[in-house]
């Protein structure tokens, strides 16, 4: 009896330490990522106050780092580097992911990081749309209600800015049609990416490192080709060569973006998507608060109401799903609920 209690205590203690490791890893890497992302795209460098304008170069650096690390992980674990699915399917995810990330970086030229981060919470709607089209999933009334409340909160946050937080790229009203359009593009492409990733995981039973390696490798090739065609590669290299602090920021951004992917994978594998969703909700809240303090973004009282509606709805979602897990569900229904939670943050 005493021995079983001791074993139980050790297992519980290990679980606690694993939880601390997962939460601290995700929070640290993604909060740093958010701050660096805003700094690179919105804060000028050097005595001449020059702005970094090459979003695709950031995508290339991030994906190059991630593909290199995932290849090392596959080789270290002695797993095959051969593709599990047809290469064009990896490329499809890659193209969608590049468009997602580019829209995300470009949007920061026109909307502040708090607005962008809160708008990401509305990704449930495109995920549900793509899930219905690609996976033929059916959703409950609660899912639609939750999506409506989150969208309402995001709309309030975007439509009622404090009025003094102006982007250096746009001397007029910050929330331009173009900025909002970029965020809509981000949400649409991101919803497709996560849904198609889920389809590949289930359809081919592939390892997560395998998918990360081939999608990021395709992204490296495509983003590099895009930089060449745009004529931005040498301009971006010249910029970081003359602004060493920008080079350091991009190197650190790529490092934390890569590390975050592996912390996310570890968390989902160890604790499940529900716990991961709760951590990500908290991370978004911390990122918004930190950005408001660090970059002096003022928030109107309407925006505070919008933030409360969004995060209150998301925490209510996690609470309801936690209760439903305690009640036995049919296998199909359980998989359907789990799939409606986005598995990964797109850095």
C-alpha positions as CSV (number, residue, x, y, z in Angstrom):
1,X,0.0,0.0,0.0
2,X,2.8,2.4,1.0
3,X,4.7,1.5,-2.1
4,X,1.8,2.2,-4.4
5,X,1.2,5.6,-2.7
6,X,4.9,6.4,-3.3
7,X,4.7,5.5,-7.0
8,X,1.5,7.5,-7.3
9,X,3.2,10.5,-5.7
10,X,6.2,10.3,-8.0
11,X,4.0,10.0,-11.1
12,X,2.0,13.1,-9.9
13,X,5.2,15.0,-9.2
14,X,6.6,14.2,-12.7
15,X,3.3,15.3,-14.2
16,X,3.5,18.7,-12.3
17,X,7.1,19.2,-13.5
18,X,6.1,18.3,-17.1
19,X,3.3,20.8,-16.9
20,X,5.6,23.5,-15.6
21,X,8.1,22.8,-18.4
22,X,5.3,22.9,-21.1
23,X,3.6,26.1,-19.8
24,X,6.9,28.0,-19.2
25,X,8.2,26.9,-22.6
26,X,5.1,27.9,-24.6
27,X,4.6,31.2,-22.7
28,X,8.2,32.2,-22.9
29,X,8.8,31.4,-26.6
30,X,5.5,32.8,-28.0
31,X,5.5,35.9,-25.8
32,X,9.1,36.7,-26.9
33,X,8.0,35.9,-30.5
34,X,5.1,38.4,-30.3
35,X,7.2,41.2,-28.9
36,X,10.0,40.6,-31.5
37,X,7.5,40.4,-34.3
38,X,6.1,43.8,-33.5
39,X,9.5,45.3,-32.9
40,X,10.9,44.2,-36.2
41,X,7.9,45.4,-38.3
42,X,7.0,48.6,-36.4
43,X,10.1,50.1,-34.7
44,X,12.7,51.9,-36.9
45,X,16.4,50.9,-36.9
46,X,19.5,53.0,-37.0
47,X,20.1,56.8,-36.9
48,X,18.1,57.3,-40.1
49,X,15.1,55.6,-38.6
50,X,14.7,53.0,-41.3
51,X,11.9,50.4,-41.2
52,X,12.3,46.7,-42.1
53,X,9.8,46.0,-44.9
54,X,10.7,42.5,-46.1
55,X,8.1,40.2,-44.5
56,X,8.9,37.2,-46.8
57,X,12.5,37.3,-45.5
58,X,11.3,36.7,-42.0
59,X,9.3,33.7,-43.3
60,X,12.4,32.4,-45.0
61,X,14.6,32.7,-41.9
62,X,11.9,31.1,-39.6
63,X,11.3,28.2,-41.9
64,X,15.0,27.6,-42.7
65,X,15.7,27.3,-38.9
66,X,12.7,25.0,-38.3
67,X,13.4,22.7,-41.2
68,X,17.0,22.3,-40.1
69,X,16.1,21.5,-36.5
70,X,13.3,19.1,-37.5
71,X,15.8,17.3,-39.9
72,X,18.3,16.9,-37.0
73,X,15.5,15.6,-34.8
74,X,14.4,13.0,-37.3
75,X,18.0,11.8,-37.8
76,X,18.7,11.8,-34.1
77,X,15.6,9.6,-33.5
78,X,16.7,7.4,-36.4
79,X,13.4,7.9,-38.2
80,X,13.2,7.9,-42.0
81,X,13.4,11.2,-43.9
82,X,11.2,9.8,-46.7
83,X,7.9,11.7,-47.2
84,X,4.8,9.8,-46.0
85,X,2.3,11.7,-48.1
86,X,2.7,12.9,-51.7
87,X,5.0,15.9,-51.9
88,X,2.4,18.2,-53.5
89,X,0.3,17.9,-50.3
90,X,3.2,19.1,-48.2
91,X,3.6,22.0,-50.7
92,X,-0.1,22.8,-50.4
93,X,0.3,23.3,-46.7
94,X,3.5,25.2,-47.3
95,X,1.9,27.7,-49.7
96,X,-1.0,28.3,-47.4
97,X,1.3,28.7,-44.4
98,X,3.5,31.2,-46.2
99,X,0.5,33.3,-47.2
100,X,-0.8,33.1,-43.6
101,X,2.5,34.3,-42.1
102,X,3.1,37.0,-44.7
103,X,-0.4,38.4,-44.1
104,X,0.4,38.3,-40.4
105,X,3.6,40.3,-40.7
106,X,2.2,42.7,-43.3
107,X,-0.9,43.4,-41.2
108,X,1.4,44.8,-38.4
109,X,2.2,47.7,-40.8
110,X,-1.4,48.8,-40.5
111,X,-2.8,47.4,-37.2
112,X,-1.3,47.1,-33.8
113,X,-0.2,43.8,-32.2
114,X,-3.0,43.8,-29.6
115,X,-5.6,44.1,-32.4
116,X,-3.9,41.4,-34.5
117,X,-3.5,39.0,-31.5
118,X,-7.2,39.3,-30.5
119,X,-8.3,38.9,-34.1
120,X,-6.5,35.6,-34.2
121,X,-9.0,34.3,-31.6
122,X,-11.7,34.5,-34.4
123,X,-9.9,31.7,-36.3
124,X,-12.6,29.3,-35.1
125,X,-14.9,30.5,-37.9
126,X,-12.6,29.8,-40.8
127,X,-11.6,26.5,-39.1
128,X,-15.3,25.5,-38.9
129,X,-15.9,26.5,-42.5
130,X,-12.9,24.6,-43.8
131,X,-13.7,21.7,-41.5
132,X,-17.1,21.4,-43.1
133,X,-15.7,21.6,-46.6
134,X,-12.6,19.5,-46.3
135,X,-13.4,17.0,-43.5
136,X,-17.2,17.0,-43.7
137,X,-17.5,17.7,-40.0
138,X,-20.6,18.7,-38.1
139,X,-20.5,21.2,-35.2
140,X,-22.8,21.8,-32.2
141,X,-24.9,24.8,-31.5
142,X,-22.5,25.7,-28.7
143,X,-19.6,25.9,-31.2
144,X,-21.5,28.4,-33.4
145,X,-22.6,30.5,-30.3
146,X,-19.0,30.6,-29.1
147,X,-17.7,31.6,-32.6
148,X,-20.3,34.4,-32.7
149,X,-19.3,35.8,-29.3
150,X,-15.6,35.7,-30.1
151,X,-16.2,37.4,-33.5
152,X,-18.4,40.0,-31.7
153,X,-15.6,40.7,-29.2
154,X,-13.0,41.0,-31.9
155,X,-15.2,43.3,-33.9
156,X,-15.7,45.6,-30.9
157,X,-11.9,45.6,-30.3
158,X,-11.1,46.5,-33.9
159,X,-13.9,49.1,-34.5
160,X,-13.4,51.1,-31.4
161,X,-9.6,52.0,-31.2
162,X,-8.3,54.5,-28.7
163,X,-7.4,56.7,-31.6
164,X,-3.7,57.6,-30.8
165,X,-2.0,54.4,-31.8
166,X,-0.9,55.1,-35.4
167,X,1.2,52.8,-37.5
168,X,4.4,54.4,-39.0
169,X,3.3,53.0,-42.3
170,X,-0.1,54.7,-42.2
171,X,-0.4,58.3,-41.0
172,X,-4.2,58.2,-41.1
173,X,-6.6,56.0,-39.2
174,X,-4.7,52.9,-38.1
175,X,-7.4,50.3,-38.8
176,X,-7.5,50.7,-42.6
177,X,-9.5,48.5,-44.9
178,X,-6.1,47.0,-46.2
179,X,-5.0,46.1,-42.6
180,X,-8.3,44.4,-41.8
181,X,-8.3,42.7,-45.2
182,X,-4.8,41.3,-44.4
183,X,-6.2,39.9,-41.1
184,X,-9.1,38.3,-42.9
185,X,-6.6,36.8,-45.4
186,X,-4.6,35.5,-42.4
187,X,-7.6,33.9,-40.8
188,X,-8.8,32.3,-44.0
189,X,-5.4,30.8,-45.0
190,X,-4.6,29.8,-41.4
191,X,-7.9,28.0,-41.1
192,X,-7.2,26.0,-44.3
193,X,-3.6,25.2,-43.1
194,X,-4.6,23.7,-39.7
195,X,-7.5,21.8,-41.2
196,X,-5.4,20.3,-44.0
197,X,-2.7,19.4,-41.5
198,X,-5.3,17.6,-39.5
199,X,-6.4,15.7,-42.6
200,X,-2.8,14.6,-43.4
201,X,-2.2,13.5,-39.8
202,X,-5.3,11.3,-39.8
203,X,-5.1,10.2,-43.4
204,X,-1.4,9.1,-43.4
205,X,-0.7,8.5,-39.7
206,X,2.5,10.6,-40.0
207,X,5.0,11.7,-37.4
208,X,4.8,15.4,-36.5
209,X,8.5,15.9,-37.2
210,X,8.0,14.5,-40.7
211,X,5.2,17.0,-41.5
212,X,7.2,19.9,-40.0
213,X,10.3,19.0,-42.0
214,X,8.7,18.7,-45.4
215,X,6.3,21.7,-45.1
216,X,9.0,24.0,-43.8
217,X,11.4,22.7,-46.4
218,X,8.9,23.6,-49.1
219,X,8.4,26.9,-47.4
220,X,12.1,27.6,-47.6
221,X,12.2,27.0,-51.3
222,X,9.0,29.0,-52.1
223,X,9.9,31.9,-49.9
224,X,13.5,32.0,-51.3
225,X,12.0,32.0,-54.8
226,X,9.6,34.7,-53.9
227,X,12.4,36.9,-52.5
228,X,14.4,36.5,-55.7
229,X,11.4,37.3,-57.9
230,X,10.5,40.4,-55.8
231,X,14.2,41.5,-55.8
232,X,14.0,41.7,-52.0
233,X,16.7,39.1,-51.1
234,X,19.7,41.3,-51.5
235,X,17.9,44.3,-50.0
236,X,16.9,42.4,-46.9
237,X,20.5,41.0,-46.5
238,X,21.9,44.5,-47.0
239,X,19.5,45.9,-44.3
240,X,20.4,43.3,-41.7
241,X,24.1,43.7,-42.6
242,X,24.0,47.5,-41.8
243,X,21.7,47.0,-38.8
244,X,23.2,44.4,-36.5
245,X,20.4,44.8,-34.0
246,X,17.9,43.8,-36.6
247,X,20.0,40.8,-37.5
248,X,20.0,39.7,-33.8
249,X,16.2,40.3,-33.6
250,X,15.5,38.1,-36.7
251,X,17.9,35.4,-35.5
252,X,16.2,35.4,-32.1
253,X,12.7,35.4,-33.7
254,X,13.6,32.4,-35.8
255,X,15.0,30.6,-32.8
256,X,11.9,31.1,-30.5
257,X,9.6,30.3,-33.5
258,X,11.3,27.0,-33.9
259,X,11.4,26.3,-30.2
260,X,7.7,27.1,-29.8
261,X,6.7,24.5,-32.4
262,X,8.4,21.7,-30.4
263,X,7.0,22.9,-27.1
264,X,3.6,22.9,-28.7
265,X,4.0,19.4,-30.0
266,X,5.3,18.2,-26.6
267,X,2.3,19.8,-24.8
268,X,-0.3,18.3,-27.1
269,X,1.3,14.9,-26.9
270,X,1.6,15.0,-23.1
271,X,-1.5,16.8,-22.0
272,X,-3.9,16.9,-24.9
273,X,-5.4,19.7,-27.0
274,X,-7.7,20.9,-24.3
275,X,-4.9,21.9,-21.9
276,X,-3.0,23.4,-24.8
277,X,-6.0,25.5,-25.8
278,X,-6.2,26.9,-22.2
279,X,-2.5,27.7,-22.3
280,X,-2.7,29.4,-25.6
281,X,-5.7,31.6,-24.5
282,X,-3.6,32.7,-21.5
283,X,-0.6,33.4,-23.7
284,X,-2.7,35.6,-26.0
285,X,-3.9,37.6,-23.0
286,X,-0.4,38.0,-21.6
287,X,0.9,39.0,-25.1
288,X,-1.7,41.7,-25.5
289,X,-1.0,43.1,-22.0
290,X,2.8,43.1,-22.5
291,X,2.5,44.8,-25.9
292,X,0.3,47.5,-24.5
293,X,2.8,48.2,-21.8
294,X,6.0,47.7,-23.9
295,X,4.9,49.7,-27.0
296,X,2.5,52.1,-25.2
297,X,-0.7,51.0,-27.0
298,X,-3.7,52.8,-25.4
299,X,-6.9,50.8,-25.1
300,X,-10.4,52.3,-25.2
301,X,-13.0,51.2,-22.7
302,X,-14.9,49.5,-25.7
303,X,-11.7,47.5,-26.4
304,X,-11.5,46.3,-22.8
305,X,-15.1,45.1,-23.1
306,X,-14.3,43.3,-26.4
307,X,-11.3,41.7,-24.8
308,X,-13.4,40.5,-21.9
309,X,-16.0,39.0,-24.2
310,X,-13.3,37.2,-26.3
311,X,-11.3,35.7,-23.4
312,X,-14.4,35.0,-21.3
313,X,-15.9,33.0,-24.2
314,X,-12.7,31.1,-24.7
315,X,-12.2,30.2,-21.1
316,X,-15.9,29.2,-20.9
317,X,-15.2,26.9,-23.9
318,X,-12.4,25.3,-22.1
319,X,-14.5,24.8,-18.9
320,X,-17.4,23.3,-20.9
321,X,-15.1,20.9,-22.7
322,X,-13.4,19.9,-19.5
323,X,-16.8,18.9,-18.0
324,X,-17.9,17.1,-21.2
325,X,-14.7,15.0,-21.1
326,X,-15.9,13.5,-17.8
327,X,-19.1,12.2,-19.6
328,X,-18.6,9.2,-21.9
329,X,-19.2,10.3,-25.5
330,X,-19.4,8.3,-28.8
331,X,-16.1,8.1,-30.5
332,X,-17.2,10.1,-33.5
333,X,-18.5,12.9,-31.4
334,X,-15.4,13.0,-29.2
335,X,-13.1,13.3,-32.2
336,X,-15.3,16.0,-33.7
337,X,-15.1,18.1,-30.6
338,X,-11.3,17.7,-30.3
339,X,-10.8,18.6,-33.9
340,X,-12.5,22.0,-33.4
341,X,-9.6,23.1,-31.2
342,X,-6.7,24.5,-33.2
343,X,-3.7,22.3,-32.5
344,X,-1.0,24.8,-33.3
345,X,-0.3,28.5,-33.1
346,X,1.0,29.8,-36.4
347,X,4.0,31.8,-35.5
